[in-house]
Amino acid sequence: MKSLTLLTAALSLAVSGAWAAGDTAAQPVATFTVKPAAAQLASSVDAQVEAVRDATLSAQVQGAVISISAKAGDRVTAGQELARIDARAAQQSAAASAAQVEAARAAQNVATKEYERQKQLFQKQYISQAALDRAEAQWRASQSQVQALLAQAGAAATQSGFYVIKAPFAGVVGHVPATLGDMAMPGKPLLTVYDPSLMRVTAHVGQQQAAMLRDGGTGELQVEIPGISVSRIAVPASKVQVLPTVDAQSHTVQVRAELPTSVVGVAPGMFARLWLDAGKGTTSPTAAAVGPLLVPASVVVRRAEMTGVYVLDGQGRPLLRQVRLGRPAGDMVEVLSGVRAGDRIALKPQAAAKVR
């Protein structure tokens, strides 16, 4: 037992001597000092592409769909017929109203002639004033009857027009949920039409970001639409609308950024990102103190599920420390936790790993 204790002590001294020798032979390690950035990083929020003019067409009357002359993706012009509903009952009603107008006009002609005769007889004193008044009343009643039936016939004709669905503006048919034989009901969607020449991106931002947008402190915004454009699309502040209301549930404000007409290939419902540069318009003297901690992306070491950097300790030895990363910023990356301002990080992690 005594000999085993002596052997352990000898091994400990040997390891300590080897570590000291390694420290003496270690070369200086190139480092990067962590410090806060001068401004906040540009932040992005999820957004959605939508059309400025987007109409959902539905019937104002009830009836069976007997014709659909457009399908999804078709380009249509303003006033073009898109669908038709069975209007036979309405047409019969309009015809009956027109016939009633003709009958009322015939009765008006008779009443007019009778009134003229009664006036002539009254001038010759063949009838009394009461008889003339009755003839005049019948003539005026016939006129009113004609006017009432004309209005009724106009309403019936207008009602007949409700059975034809037309495009309100030139655009593209987005969706056709109706099929032949469906029963159209008031308010039930039959088709959707949107104008592809006027598109915008809608996002919900925080109250502080919305206040900066209203003040114009962020300058122009940038829109990213994956699959449409490799670079971000610049949107001037004059094309950005911040709605005056705040959502009571999420406490966010809706922002609408109108896309330039040169952007093609976008469709309502596409995913997009709205980039906000939080650094612009920041006038606080302590803005630099609250900036994010940035390190070069090349110093990050990834081993299995661990992400870390080599941080030099008080003796100048690089030690691997786990970190949590945030958003990239060019060739730099934000560090959310794991390092502090003033820490020195090895610029070459492969060389730092060999230092013992």
C-alpha positions as a printed NumPy array, in Angstrom:
array([[   0.   ,    0.   ,    0.   ],
       [   2.86 ,    2.389,    0.828],
       [   4.576,    1.659,   -2.475],
       [   1.274,    2.343,   -4.379],
       [   0.965,    5.767,   -2.683],
       [   4.52 ,    6.693,   -3.646],
       [   3.883,    5.611,   -7.25 ],
       [   0.724,    7.811,   -7.476],
       [   2.574,   10.818,   -6.149],
       [   5.348,   10.29 ,   -8.687],
       [   2.859,   10.127,  -11.558],
       [   1.177,   13.377,  -10.388],
       [   4.516,   15.162,  -10.343],
       [   5.306,   13.865,  -13.806],
       [   1.96 ,   15.111,  -15.256],
       [   2.401,   18.532,  -13.613],
       [   5.874,   18.819,  -15.071],
       [   4.628,   17.863,  -18.524],
       [   1.843,   20.529,  -18.334],
       [   4.338,   23.183,  -17.299],
       [   6.638,   22.198,  -20.158],
       [   3.685,   22.384,  -22.569],
       [   2.769,   25.871,  -21.359],
       [   6.337,   27.036,  -21.879],
       [   6.389,   25.701,  -25.448],
       [   2.901,   27.046,  -26.336],
       [   2.816,   29.696,  -29.035],
       [   0.77 ,   32.926,  -28.656],
       [  -2.819,   32.514,  -29.898],
       [  -4.395,   35.148,  -32.167],
       [  -7.488,   36.451,  -30.409],
       [ -10.582,   38.545,  -30.985],
       [ -11.925,   40.704,  -28.155],
       [ -15.704,   40.548,  -27.77 ],
       [ -17.426,   43.92 ,  -27.603],
       [ -20.976,   45.156,  -28.23 ],
       [ -21.871,   46.222,  -31.757],
       [ -22.463,   49.906,  -32.449],
       [ -26.146,   49.333,  -33.277],
       [ -28.849,   46.739,  -33.154],
       [ -29.   ,   44.152,  -35.909],
       [ -31.584,   44.358,  -38.635],
       [ -34.552,   42.267,  -37.565],
       [ -37.065,   40.463,  -39.706],
       [ -40.676,   39.468,  -39.217],
       [ -42.681,   36.864,  -41.076],
       [ -44.992,   38.366,  -43.642],
       [ -47.446,   37.361,  -46.328],
       [ -47.999,   38.535,  -49.876],
       [ -51.486,   39.762,  -50.668],
       [ -53.192,   41.695,  -53.418],
       [ -54.163,   45.318,  -52.886],
       [ -57.343,   44.661,  -54.894],
       [ -58.787,   41.26 ,  -54.048],
       [ -62.499,   40.552,  -54.457],
       [ -64.547,   37.566,  -53.366],
       [ -67.55 ,   37.308,  -55.672],
       [ -70.766,   35.824,  -54.36 ],
       [ -74.404,   35.783,  -55.396],
       [ -76.946,   38.262,  -54.123],
       [ -79.811,   35.883,  -54.857],
       [ -80.536,   32.216,  -54.471],
       [ -80.425,   29.811,  -57.4  ],
       [ -78.634,   26.96 ,  -59.121],
       [ -75.3  ,   27.644,  -60.857],
       [ -75.856,   26.833,  -64.542],
       [ -72.687,   28.288,  -66.093],
       [ -69.068,   28.957,  -65.053],
       [ -67.05 ,   30.575,  -67.807],
       [ -63.743,   31.062,  -65.962],
       [ -61.283,   28.838,  -64.139],
       [ -58.474,   29.483,  -61.702],
       [ -55.568,   31.28 ,  -63.34 ],
       [ -57.592,   32.885,  -66.152],
       [ -57.064,   36.554,  -66.877],
       [ -60.327,   38.466,  -67.096],
       [ -61.354,   41.99 ,  -68.038],
       [ -63.614,   44.355,  -66.153],
       [ -67.283,   43.451,  -66.712],
       [ -66.565,   40.01 ,  -68.161],
       [ -69.147,   37.356,  -67.329],
       [ -67.717,   34.732,  -64.994],
       [ -70.742,   32.717,  -63.86 ],
       [ -74.483,   32.581,  -64.33 ],
       [ -77.296,   31.479,  -62.03 ],
       [ -80.653,   30.105,  -63.126],
       [ -82.787,   33.235,  -63.569],
       [ -85.936,   31.846,  -65.226],
       [ -88.187,   32.767,  -62.343],
       [ -86.737,   36.274,  -62.22 ],
       [ -87.151,   36.681,  -65.964],
       [ -90.8  ,   35.671,  -65.748],
       [ -91.311,   38.181,  -62.958],
       [ -89.671,   40.908,  -65.049],
       [ -91.9  ,   40.03 ,  -68.019],
       [ -95.005,   40.189,  -65.808],
       [ -93.956,   43.593,  -64.509],
       [ -93.441,   44.875,  -68.05 ],
       [ -96.932,   43.663,  -69.021],
       [ -98.445,   45.428,  -66.034],
       [ -96.725,   48.653,  -67.133],
       [ -98.279,   48.369,  -70.588],
       [-101.727,   47.794,  -69.077],
       [-101.307,   50.799,  -66.802],
       [-100.299,   52.993,  -69.733],
       [-103.368,   51.922,  -71.664],
       [-105.565,   52.799,  -68.681],
       [-103.754,   56.126,  -68.429],
       [-104.563,   56.929,  -72.062],
       [-108.238,   56.206,  -71.451],
       [-108.232,   58.344,  -68.303],
       [-106.515,   61.198,  -70.16 ],
       [-109.074,   61.219,  -72.978],
       [-111.954,   61.015,  -70.501],
       [-110.545,   63.938,  -68.564],
       [-110.274,   66.038,  -71.746],
       [-113.888,   65.304,  -72.658],
       [-115.066,   66.154,  -69.162],
       [-113.244,   69.498,  -69.338],
       [-115.021,   70.332,  -72.618],
       [-118.386,   69.389,  -71.182],
       [-117.717,   71.451,  -68.084],
       [-116.882,   74.505,  -70.217],
       [-120.295,   74.118,  -71.898],
       [-121.842,   73.682,  -68.423],
       [-123.175,   70.224,  -69.259],
       [-121.612,   68.618,  -66.108],
       [-120.976,   69.781,  -62.6  ],
       [-117.662,   70.634,  -60.943],
       [-117.791,   67.381,  -58.96 ],
       [-117.912,   65.3  ,  -62.157],
       [-114.873,   67.165,  -63.493],
       [-113.006,   66.633,  -60.247],
       [-113.687,   62.884,  -60.369],
       [-112.325,   62.685,  -63.918],
       [-109.207,   64.616,  -62.915],
       [-108.652,   62.353,  -59.911],
       [-108.906,   59.237,  -62.095],
       [-106.42 ,   60.741,  -64.552],
       [-103.88 ,   61.548,  -61.806],
       [-104.353,   58.097,  -60.258],
       [-103.598,   56.466,  -63.615],
       [-100.366,   58.491,  -63.858],
       [ -99.281,   57.411,  -60.383],
       [-100.108,   53.805,  -61.223],
       [ -97.857,   53.939,  -64.266],
       [ -94.979,   55.41 ,  -62.238],
       [ -95.343,   52.745,  -59.541],
       [ -95.382,   49.894,  -62.06 ],
       [ -92.377,   51.366,  -63.895],
       [ -90.416,   51.349,  -60.653],
       [ -91.529,   47.786,  -59.974],
       [ -90.459,   46.72 ,  -63.47 ],
       [ -87.071,   48.407,  -62.99 ],
       [ -86.554,   46.537,  -59.725],
       [ -87.425,   43.26 ,  -61.444],
       [ -84.966,   44.005,  -64.264],
       [ -82.267,   44.851,  -61.727],
       [ -83.051,   41.644,  -59.857],
       [ -82.501,   39.728,  -63.094],
       [ -79.005,   41.212,  -63.335],
       [ -78.072,   39.662,  -59.995],
       [ -78.077,   36.232,  -61.646],
       [ -74.986,   37.087,  -63.716],
       [ -71.617,   37.292,  -61.907],
       [ -69.191,   39.696,  -63.611],
       [ -65.588,   40.666,  -62.946],
       [ -65.433,   43.964,  -61.013],
       [ -61.99 ,   44.797,  -62.439],
       [ -59.339,   43.383,  -64.742],
       [ -57.272,   40.721,  -63.022],
       [ -56.704,   37.018,  -62.476],
       [ -59.154,   34.428,  -61.189],
       [ -57.599,   33.069,  -58.021],
       [ -60.047,   30.406,  -56.856],
       [ -63.316,   28.917,  -58.078],
       [ -64.976,   27.034,  -55.204],
       [ -68.304,   26.697,  -57.048],
       [ -69.171,   23.958,  -59.537],
       [ -72.026,   23.467,  -61.96 ],
       [ -75.23 ,   22.563,  -60.153],
       [ -74.238,   24.115,  -56.842],
       [ -76.914,   26.071,  -55.044],
       [ -75.811,   29.693,  -54.874],
       [ -76.78 ,   31.499,  -51.689],
       [ -76.389,   35.176,  -50.757],
       [ -72.898,   35.618,  -49.356],
       [ -71.629,   32.19 ,  -50.452],
       [ -68.314,   32.634,  -52.356],
       [ -68.377,   31.595,  -56.01 ],
       [ -65.08 ,   33.018,  -57.336],
       [ -62.158,   35.168,  -56.227],
       [ -60.421,   37.731,  -58.441],
       [ -57.255,   39.711,  -57.696],
       [ -55.236,   42.352,  -59.526],
       [ -51.65 ,   41.059,  -60.027],
       [ -50.316,   44.516,  -60.87 ],
       [ -50.892,   45.807,  -57.317],
       [ -49.312,   43.564,  -54.685],
       [ -48.15 ,   44.21 ,  -51.144],
       [ -46.565,   42.442,  -48.19 ],
       [ -48.39 ,   42.433,  -44.853],
       [ -46.672,   41.774,  -41.525],
       [ -47.316,   42.305,  -37.819],
       [ -44.621,   44.148,  -35.863],
       [ -44.205,   45.2  ,  -32.261],
       [ -45.443,   48.521,  -30.95 ],
       [ -41.929,   49.996,  -30.673],
       [ -41.058,   49.033,  -34.25 ],
       [ -44.382,   50.428,  -35.44 ],
       [ -43.613,   53.743,  -33.727],
       [ -40.256,   53.903,  -35.525],
       [ -41.952,   53.191,  -38.836],
       [ -44.472,   55.979,  -38.268],
       [ -41.635,   58.404,  -37.508],
       [ -39.709,   57.278,  -40.58 ],
       [ -36.706,   56.337,  -38.474],
       [ -36.025,   53.057,  -40.263],
       [ -35.708,   54.549,  -43.745],
       [ -36.648,   52.193,  -46.542],
       [ -37.697,   48.66 ,  -45.719],
       [ -36.543,   45.509,  -47.408],
       [ -38.739,   42.617,  -48.449],
       [ -37.498,   39.093,  -49.007],
       [ -39.641,   36.647,  -50.99 ],
       [ -37.985,   33.209,  -51.21 ],
       [ -38.057,   31.774,  -54.717],
       [ -38.877,   35.075,  -56.431],
       [ -35.776,   37.21 ,  -56.013],
       [ -32.305,   36.354,  -54.772],
       [ -31.729,   39.845,  -53.415],
       [ -34.012,   41.751,  -51.093],
       [ -36.534,   44.174,  -52.554],
       [ -36.247,   47.767,  -51.356],
       [ -39.528,   49.484,  -50.47 ],
       [ -39.424,   53.274,  -49.896],
       [ -41.065,   54.699,  -46.795],
       [ -43.715,   56.408,  -48.942],
       [ -45.026,   52.967,  -49.93 ],
       [ -45.301,   51.71 ,  -46.337],
       [ -48.57 ,   51.961,  -44.423],
       [ -48.789,   51.443,  -40.661],
       [ -52.349,   50.794,  -39.541],
       [ -53.519,   52.934,  -36.614],
       [ -54.97 ,   50.038,  -34.591],
       [ -53.23 ,   47.502,  -32.339],
       [ -54.286,   43.875,  -32.074],
       [ -55.668,   43.304,  -28.57 ],
       [ -54.449,   39.694,  -28.391],
       [ -50.886,   39.898,  -29.74 ],
       [ -50.332,   43.66 ,  -29.147],
       [ -48.879,   43.972,  -32.63 ],
       [ -49.489,   46.477,  -35.408],
       [ -50.127,   45.554,  -39.028],
       [ -47.694,   47.002,  -41.556],
       [ -48.315,   46.998,  -45.299],
       [ -45.44 ,   47.465,  -47.752],
       [ -46.461,   47.939,  -51.384],
       [ -44.247,   46.008,  -53.8  ],
       [ -42.8  ,   47.711,  -56.896],
       [ -44.539,   46.929,  -60.181],
       [ -41.275,   45.481,  -61.487],
       [ -41.626,   42.488,  -59.168],
       [ -43.289,   39.679,  -61.12 ],
       [ -44.235,   36.133,  -60.247],
       [ -45.723,   36.872,  -56.837],
       [ -49.137,   35.56 ,  -55.847],
       [ -51.395,   36.12 ,  -52.833],
       [ -50.542,   33.881,  -49.904],
       [ -46.799,   33.599,  -50.59 ],
       [ -44.443,   33.62 ,  -47.606],
       [ -42.233,   36.69 ,  -47.252],
       [ -40.003,   38.444,  -44.725],
       [ -40.053,   42.106,  -43.854],
       [ -36.635,   43.361,  -42.758],
       [ -36.425,   46.283,  -40.339],
       [ -33.113,   48.011,  -39.708],
       [ -33.312,   48.815,  -35.999],
       [ -30.001,   50.698,  -36.109],
       [ -31.285,   53.521,  -38.298],
       [ -32.871,   56.396,  -36.542],
       [ -31.375,   55.468,  -33.15 ],
       [ -30.248,   58.698,  -31.531],
       [ -29.721,   57.516,  -27.966],
       [ -26.103,   58.032,  -26.712],
       [ -26.242,   54.595,  -25.067],
       [ -27.184,   52.804,  -28.26 ],
       [ -23.718,   51.217,  -28.491],
       [ -23.972,   49.842,  -24.958],
       [ -27.056,   47.836,  -25.748],
       [ -25.855,   46.479,  -29.087],
       [ -25.517,   42.728,  -29.588],
       [ -22.284,   40.791,  -29.025],
       [ -20.799,   39.784,  -32.362],
       [ -17.986,   37.311,  -33.096],
       [ -16.542,   36.12 ,  -36.414],
       [ -18.461,   33.171,  -37.78 ],
       [ -15.166,   31.354,  -38.441],
       [ -14.367,   31.012,  -34.706],
       [ -17.47 ,   28.931,  -33.977],
       [ -16.837,   25.245,  -33.325],
       [ -19.612,   22.708,  -33.851],
       [ -19.232,   19.265,  -32.36 ],
       [ -22.29 ,   17.036,  -32.574],
       [ -25.019,   18.987,  -30.771],
       [ -22.615,   21.399,  -29.051],
       [ -21.755,   24.86 ,  -30.395],
       [ -18.859,   26.699,  -28.782],
       [ -15.839,   28.979,  -29.086],
       [ -12.338,   28.862,  -27.595],
       [ -12.106,   31.541,  -24.871],
       [  -8.743,   32.36 ,  -23.312],
       [  -8.587,   32.102,  -19.527],
       [  -6.498,   34.195,  -17.133],
       [  -3.336,   32.247,  -17.979],
       [  -3.889,   32.633,  -21.729],
       [  -4.978,   29.027,  -22.25 ],
       [  -7.843,   28.534,  -24.775],
       [ -10.774,   26.685,  -23.261],
       [ -13.772,   25.49 ,  -25.265],
       [ -16.945,   27.195,  -23.997],
       [ -20.487,   26.437,  -25.131],
       [ -22.427,   29.367,  -26.591],
       [ -25.872,   30.046,  -27.992],
       [ -25.904,   31.848,  -31.323],
       [ -28.389,   34.339,  -32.725],
       [ -28.755,   35.995,  -36.095],
       [ -25.936,   36.213,  -38.658],
       [ -24.637,   39.644,  -39.706],
       [ -22.427,   39.243,  -42.763],
       [ -19.251,   37.393,  -41.727],
       [ -20.169,   37.9  ,  -38.066],
       [ -22.711,   36.127,  -35.904],
       [ -24.578,   37.242,  -32.787],
       [ -23.851,   35.454,  -29.501],
       [ -26.814,   35.348,  -27.152],
       [ -25.113,   33.602,  -24.22 ],
       [ -21.802,   32.007,  -23.267],
       [ -19.468,   34.996,  -23.629],
       [ -19.277,   38.49 ,  -22.199],
       [ -17.914,   41.783,  -23.441],
       [ -14.133,   41.802,  -22.996],
       [ -13.633,   38.043,  -23.436],
       [ -10.803,   37.045,  -25.776],
       [ -11.655,   34.388,  -28.334],
       [  -9.186,   32.376,  -30.385],
       [  -9.444,   33.293,  -34.068],
       [  -8.159,   29.876,  -35.199],
       [ -10.076,   27.165,  -33.339],
       [  -8.071,   24.329,  -34.95 ],
       [  -4.793,   25.752,  -33.648],
       [  -6.334,   26.553,  -30.261],
       [  -7.467,   22.951,  -29.864],
       [  -3.851,   21.771,  -30.066],
       [  -2.638,   24.069,  -27.269],
       [  -2.209,   22.125,  -24.017]])
